[in-house]
Amino acid sequence: MTFDFVVHPIRWERCPLVAADLHASSWLTLQSRRGLAPNTLDAYSRALERYLRFLESRNIASSFVTRGDVGHYLAGFQAGLSNATVQQLLTVVRLFH
């Protein structure tokens, strides 16, 4: 039995904040090298971009985030997002930190 391991390219143009953040870009590169499916990698990059946009709006560096900051991020999801979407966004934050 053989397995084909494929590293899919990251679409950096879709996540400029991730590309500009050393910690975030390293994390996303690691996810790419794990052989994630292209759709999963795209979902991770979009979720991480959204999270970094929130941090930027609060002038918080990704390496100095507190539990309270993550709580404020999640509080913003109270209206308009399905539970599945919130869980996906939270999963990316957990994996990232």
MARSE-513388 format. One line per 10 residues: for each residue x, y, z of C-alpha. Coordinates in steps of 0.25 Angstrom, whole numbers. Example, Ala and Ser with C-alpha at 12.3 -4.5 7.8 and 13.67 -1.06 7.14 Angstrom:
49:-18:31  55:-4:29 .
//
This chain:
0:0:0  6:14:-4  1:27:0  4:40:-8  7:52:1  4:65:-6  7:79:0  -3:88:-6  1:103:-8  -4:114:1 .
-11:125:-6  -4:136:1  -11:147:-7  -24:143:0  -18:145:14  -9:157:14  -9:158:29  -5:144:31  6:145:21  11:158:28 .
11:151:42  23:142:44  16:133:55  4:132:46  11:129:33  20:119:40  7:112:46  0:112:32  12:107:25  13:95:35 .
-2:92:33  1:92:18  13:82:20  4:73:28  -3:70:15  -16:76:18  -26:76:6  -27:89:-2  -41:93:3  -36:91:18 .
-24:99:16  -32:110:10  -42:110:21  -31:110:31  -25:122:24  -38:130:23  -41:127:38  -27:131:42  -28:144:34  -41:147:40 .
-35:145:54  -23:154:51  -32:165:46  -39:165:59  -26:165:66  -21:177:57  -34:185:60  -30:184:75  -15:186:73  -12:173:79 .
0:165:74  -3:150:71  8:146:81  2:154:93  -12:149:92  -19:146:105  -31:138:108  -39:150:110  -36:154:96  -40:141:90 .
-53:143:98  -56:156:92  -53:150:78  -63:139:81  -73:149:86  -74:156:73  -80:143:67  -93:144:75  -101:148:63  -101:143:49 .
-92:131:49  -96:116:51  -91:108:62  -83:100:52  -76:112:46  -73:117:60  -67:104:64  -58:104:51  -53:118:54  -50:114:69 .
-43:101:64  -33:110:56  -30:119:68  -28:107:77  -18:101:67  -11:114:64  -9:117:79 .
//
